[in-house]
Amino acid sequence: APPAQTTPTPRPPLSKRDLEAALTTRLAYVVTGDARVDETSKSGLAAVSRALRERTSLNPGEPVGVDPGRDELAFYPLIYWPIVAGRPQPPAASVAAISNFMKQGGTVVFDTRDAMNQRPGGPPTPEAAWLRDLLAGVDVPELEPIPRDHVVTKTFYLLDGFGGRTTIGQTWSEALPPETGDP
């Protein structure tokens, strides 16, 4: 007897928003529910988008707020997630979507926004603890502070440092693989 064939589960049609995201490169931010933080995220990414338009051949659209549990993330090259410690943890579907997005090569910038409250060697800030809880079920690669000779310090002429609101915080990236003696 021939093997039974299964029919794939039909995917819902693309929403107008997803179609627009597929046709225009946009930066995205996770909507936190804190209006002030969400507006700051949108404004910051709008400034980054303007700089990209002025300094590169990329002409990105306006940034968009996303809900990882509901929105298709594959259309966004970068997602900014500002951490708000007082908010509840997102549902498992959101965590799974972010995990899948990163496994497929997507970039998420998690911003604890706690550089002014963080103490070297001290206990984690509420934002850092919230982020650890969020990432407990996510396969995150090993991270390290960006070394001076990292490729990101050499290729992106838009950056001459990793400053933000403060210059005392550390910027972390996926750890480089150990060097081997093989040519």
C-alpha positions, -999 to +999 in steps of 0.1 A: +000+000+000+013+035-007+023+055+023-004+077+037+001+113+027-004+141+051-017+174+040+002+204+054-017+226+078-028+256+058-011+289+069-033+319+073-029+345+046-004+373+052-019+403+069-016+437+052+009+446+079+030+415+072+029+421+035+041+457+039+069+444+062+079+419+036+082+446+009+099+473+030+128+468+054+119+480+088+134+479+123+111+466+150+108+469+187+089+447+212+059+466+226+062+465+263+029+481+273+047+510+290+038+539+267+069+560+276+093+531+269+074+522+237+075+558+224+113+560+233+119+527+214+100+539+183+118+573+184+152+558+188+147+533+159+134+561+138+166+580+144+186+549+135+165+545+103+172+581+093+210+576+098+208+545+076+190+565+049+215+593+051+247+571+052+239+540+033+219+528+003+193+513+026+160+532+027+142+516+057+105+522+064+093+536+097+099+513+127+071+491+139+061+477+173+057+439+174+042+413+198+064+382+194+035+359+203+012+372+175+033+389+148+054+373+122+090+382+131+108+368+100+103+401+081+124+422+105+163+422+103+166+435+139+143+435+168+149+458+198+135+446+231+137+472+260+134+453+293+108+467+318+113+448+350+078+456+364+060+440+335+049+403+336+069+378+317+055+372+282+036+340+274+054+309+263+044+315+226+063+348+226+094+332+241+092+304+216+088+329+187+119+349+198+139+317+202+129+305+168+137+339+153+172+338+167+178+302+156+169+313+121+195+341+121+174+370+134+190+396+157+174+407+189+190+435+209+179+431+246+184+464+264+182+462+302+185+500+304+201+496+338+237+510+332+231+538+358+219+512+385+242+484+378+271+478+402+301+458+390+302+425+409+269+434+426+236+416+425+217+416+392+194+446+387+156+439+385+160+443+347+188+418+345+169+393+366+138+398+344+159+391+313+174+360+328+140+347+336+128+354+300+158+337+285+158+306+308+140+286+281+158+301+251+189+286+235+211+317+236+247+313+224+275+320+248+281+358+251+312+379+258+319+416+260+328+428+225+366+427+222+385+456+207+393+435+176+358+422+170+346+425+134+318+449+144+344+474+154+359+473+119+331+470+094+303+494+105+315+529+097+284+542+113+298+532+147+328+548+164+319+534+197+292+515+216+278+544+236+241+550+242+226+570+269+257+561+289+292+550+280+298+530+311+278+499+301+292+469+283+281+457+249+279+419+246+280+397+215+281+360+206+314+346+218+339+340+191+349+304+186+383+295+202+412+298+178+427+265+167+463+258+157+450+244+123+457+265+092 
